[in-house]
Amino acid sequence: MTFHIGTLFIPKRICRASPGRLRWYARLPHKPRRTMMLPSLPILHLAGTRVRIDDISLRRSPRVNALRAGSSASDIQAFIAAANTAGVRYVEAPLPDQGLDAVPFGTGRPTGTQVAISVWDLDGGRRALALRPDCLVLTLVASEAGNLALTGRPRVDTIEQLQQVAALAAASGVSIMAAVHAAFGCPLDASVDTEVAIDLADLFAAGGATGIVLCDDTAMADPLSIERACDGLRDRWQALDVAVELSNARGMALANALAAMTTGIAHFRVSLTPGDTHTSAMALLAMLHGMECETGIDMDRLHACAALLEFPIGDRSPSKPPSQTSSGIARV
């Protein structure tokens, strides 16, 4: 430990000595040191931030897709109950196969847990509303080529159908969120940038959406592009909940999360399943808790919840990952 006097750094052991020894040390030849005052890092100002964490394991996990693995209603409810116990208050799932259409998500689940279903078209929206979810996630791809490869329809048709779904949801009292995939770039269309994704999100923001999600399915985002894209979004959509869904395919998820937080976005969607290319809930929570951020999630209970996803719910055997298009965007 040292004390700084002008340009002279004096060791603490010398300062404890007699004044004579201190004068002797000061007479020794010393190279002057230049001091520098650095500005506070943005991370310091993020300490104590309240961060919302949503779970998308049932929709996104490459090792388990409970709704397409022949699982029963009790299996699904067991996962939702475990997530609720861990402090997760939002679980998103894909639209189930026809065999599970009779299982309402609005019943038999813990109080305080919202269940959302992601839909791509009008038919899926009608089926999803019949399950009585808390929220519908209207999903589309920012690029024309990516949307065509994933849905088989032009982007304008997808937008038109999702707008009809939004009207049906409003009539049923179900909230909607808009999730724009490949929001930070698409390998099938280099001309698409985040401004296109933001313009698409504006359409649904004006149509009654309560939240906007920007998804980095293609792993093309980096901290600089995240900060540039997300800067000002909280002011642009003041009345909406803005979330980011990040990919960890290139190991940038945590850095990208920090970049998003510096712009005021503190809402992330993650997967509990180890090995998922999306942001790992465990890694993100470890970082957030180390930064003294508040998440309301119990890590130990979350590990127990993740254990349910070690193998597909229902048959307990390894499953195939979700199919993907050439764009790298996973089918949901």
N, C-alpha and C positions, 0 to 999 in steps of 0.2 A: 504494500500500500504506500502511496506517495502523496505528498502535499505539493500543490503548485503555487509558486510565488513568482510572478512575472513570467519569465521564460525558463526559470530554474525549477527542476523537479527534485525535491529533497526526500529521500527515503524516510519512512516513519521512524526507523531505528536511530537515525541521526537527529531527528527533532526531539527525541526523548533524552538525548545527551545534554551535556552542559552547554551553556551559551558560548563558551569558548570554542568547543568543538564545532558548533554550528557555524561560527565565524570562519573557522578553518576550512570547513567544507565549502562555504560560499566563495572562498578565494581560489578554489581549484578551477582549472580551465574546463568549461562545459560548453558543449555545442548548443546554441539556442534552439528551442523547439517552438514551432509555430502551432498554436492551438486552433481548432476548428469547431464551431458550433453547428451541428447537423440539425436539420428540422426533424420534428417528431415523425416517426414512420406511421403510415396510415393504419397499420395493424394495431398500434397502441390505442387508437381511437375506437377500434372495434371491440375491445374488451367489454364484456357485459351486454353485448347486443343480444336481443331476443331473436332467435332463429327458428323458423318453422321447417320441420322435416316431414315430407310425405313419402309414403312407401309405394313403390310401383313393382314390387317383386312378382306379383301375380301376372302382371302384364309383360314385364320386360325380361325376366330371368331366362337365361339360356338353358338352365338345368331343370326348371320346373315351370309348367304352365298349368296350374291346377284346374282351370276351367276347361282345358282341352285334353286333360289326361283321364277323363272318366271319374273325376272325384265326386264325392257326394256333398250334399249341402252341409252336413255336419263337419266335413273336412275343411270346407271353406270357412265356416263359422269358427272352427277351432283356431285357424290362423288369424282371423280378424280379432278374436278374443285375446290371443296371445300378444298381438301387436298393440291392442288397447291397453293391456296390462303393462306393457313396456313404455307406454306414454305416447304411442303413435296415434294420432287422431284423424288420419286421412289415409285410406287405402284405395288404390286404383287397380282395376282389373279390366281385362279385355271382355268383349261381348262373348258370352258362353255359346257353346254349340247348341243345336236345337234341343238336344236331350236334357239340357239344364234350364230351358226357358221357363219351366214351371217353378223354379226356385227363386222366390223374391228376396232380393238383397235387403229390403227394408224391414225384414222381420228376423227375429232370432239372433240379433247381434248386440254387443254391449252399447250402452248409452254413451254418447260422446264420440263415437267413431263414425266418421263420414265415409260412405262407400261410393266411389265414382266408377263409371264405365266409359271406356273410350269407344267412340264410334266414328265411322268414315263416311257413311251414306245414310239416306233416308230410311231404307229398310232396317239397317242396324239401329237407327235411332228409335224407330217404333218398337222394335223388340226390346231394346234396353229400357225404354220407359215402362214397359209392361212388368219389368222386374222391380220397379219402385226404388231406384237408387236415389241418393241424395244429390248427385251431380252427374251431368254428362260432360265428357271431355270431347269437344269437337276437334277432330284431328285432320290435318292436311299437311302437304309438303310444300315448302316455299318455292321450289323450282318446278317448272312445267314438266321437264323430263323425269324428275324424281317422282312426282305425283302420278304421272302416267305409268311409270314402271311399277309403282306400288299398288295402285288402285285399278289400273286399266282404263281410267277415265281422264279426260282433259281436266285441268285444274279448275276451269270455270264451271264445269259440271259439278265437281266436288263442292265448290263454294255454294252453288245454288242449292244443292241438296242439304248441306249443313245449315244453311239459313232456314230452310223449312224445318229441320230438326229443332233449331233454336226456337222457332215459333211454337212448335208442339210442346217443347219443354216448358216454355213460359206459360202456356195454357194449363199445364199439369202441375205448375208450382215447383218445378225442378230447376235448380240453378245450372248454369253452363259455364264452362271454361273453354278457351280456345288454345289448342296446342299446335304450334307451327314447327314441324320437323325440318331438319336440315337448315335451321335458321341462320347458321353461321357459315354456310357454304355447302355446295353440292358438287361432287366430282363429275356429275353428268352435265352440269351447266355452270361453267366458270363465271358467267355473267351475273349470276344471282348473288346478291350480297344481303347483309342484314336489313338494309332499308326495305327490301322487298318483303321480308318476313314481317317487319314492323307495319308496313302498309296493309298486309293481309290481316294482321291482328287488329288493326284499326277498324276493319270492316265488322268484326265480331264485337269489338268494344262498343261500337255504335249500335249494335244489334242486341244489347242486353247482357253480354258476357260479364261475369263477376270477376274473372281472372284471366290472365294471359300467361302462357308458358312458352318459352323459347327453348327449343331442344337442339342439342348438338349431336345428333345421331351419327353424323359422318366424321366425327373427331377432327374437324378442321379448325376448331377454335383454339386460340391461345390467349394468355392473359391480356395482351395488348388489344386484340380484337374484341375480347369480352368487355373490357373497360370502355372502348370506343363505342361499342354497340349499346351497352346498357346505360351509359351515362345519359341522364336526362329522362329515362323511362319512368321513373317514379313521379316526375312532374308531368309527363305526358299523360300518364294514366293514374291520376291521383286517387280516383275512387275505386281502382281495381287492385286486385292482388297480383303482383308480378312475380313469377317464379322462373327458375332456370333449371334445366335438366341437362347435365353435363356428361360427356363421355370420358372414360379413362383409358381409352385404347392407346393413347400416346403418353400416358402417365401425367397428364396435365390437369386432371380433375380438381385437385385440391388448390393448385395455383389459380385455376380459373374461378373457383369458388371465392377465393380471397379477392380476386379482381372484381367479381360481381358485388361483393359486400362493400367494397370501397365506393361503389356507385349508389349504395342505399338499398340494394336488393338483398333480402335476408330470408329467402324462401327457396328451398331446394327439394328436388324429387330424386330419391335414391332407391337402390335395390339392396335387399339384405343378403342376396345370394353371393357367396364368394366366387370370384372368377368372372362376374358380370363385367362387361365392358363399360357399363355406366358407373357413375360414382358409387363407391362402396359406402354403405351407411356406417360401417364400423370405423373406417378410416376418417371419414368426414366428421363423425361425432367425436372421435379422439382428438382431432385438431381443434374443433370448436370448444370442447370442454377444457382443453389446454389453454385456450384463449379466454377462458372464463365466460364464454357465451352461454346463454340460457336456452336450452332446447326442450326441457321437460321430459326427456327420455332417459330411462334407466338402462345403462349399458349391459348390466348383467342379465336383466330380463329380455333385452333385445337379443342377446346371444341365444337364449332359450327359444325365442321366437324363430330365429334363423335356423335353429336345428330342425324345425319342421320342414324346412325347404331343402334339407340335405339330399332327399330324394323326392320325386313327385308325390304330392299329396294324393292319397288314394291307393295306388299300387305299390308305392315304396320301391320302385325300380328306376334306374337311370332313364332319362328321357332325352329325346333329340332336341337340339337347340331350335328356336323359332326360325322358320325359313327367312331368307334374306334376298333382296333383289340385288341386281348388279350395282346399285347405288350405295350399298352398304347399310341401307335403312332397314331395320328389322320389321317384319310384318307383325302387326299386333292384332 
